[in-house]
C-alpha cells in the first residue's frame, strides 16, 4: 500500500473524522472567546495559539487530501466547501483583507461536511430548494396583494405603518412573524372597527398556510433522503429476465433429479 492509499484510508476512518470535528469545535470556541475583552486580556496568547494551530491542521488536511485524492478531490462538493473556507482563512488579515479576520468563524461550518447527520440535513434542504422557491413565490404574491390592500384600507388611519406600499409590506412581514400584530390591530380598530377581518384572513393565509408549506416540503425532502440512503439495503425487485432464469434453473434441477432416479442409467457411485 503506497502513501496515497494510506492517506485515503486514514481520511475515511472514523477516528480521523472525530479528530477533525474536535479541532473544529475547539477552534470555534476559541474564536467565540475572542469576542470577550476580559478573556482576550487574560488568555489572548492561548486563544491565538489555538487559532493558529487549528488553521495549520486544516491547511495540512486540505493539502494532504488534494495529494491523496488527486483531481477527484475537486469533484466532491463538500471538499470544495472545505477548500473555500480554509482558503479564506489563509488570506492576510490586514489592509483590504481585514474583513477576512471576522470570517474565520466560518470554519465552524465545516461541521456540516464532517458530521454525517448534518450532511444529510443539508442534502435534504438542497433537494427541497425547487419546492421552496415555489412557496417563496407564492408568499411574495400574497404579501404584495395584501400590501396593496392594506395601503388602500389603512393609509389614512395609520400612515406610519401603512402610508405607502413599502411600509405596508414591512409591517405585514412583521405581522407574518407574529411580532406585535395584536398592538397594530388594536390601534387600527379605533378608527377601522372591521380591520380584524383583514388581519385574521391575512394571518391565516400567510402564517398558518404558506409558512407551514415550508415545513411540509422540507420534511418530505428529508424523508426522501432517508429512503434513498436505505434503498441499497433493500433487495431490488426481480425483473422478467430474472424470473425466466430462475424457472430454467428449476427445470434443470428437476431433469437432473429425474435422471438420477432412472434405474437404467449408471449412478455416480457406480462410475
Order of alpha helices (4+ residues) and beta strands (2+ residues): alpha-alpha-alpha-alpha-alpha-alpha-alpha-alpha-alpha-alpha-alpha-alpha-alpha
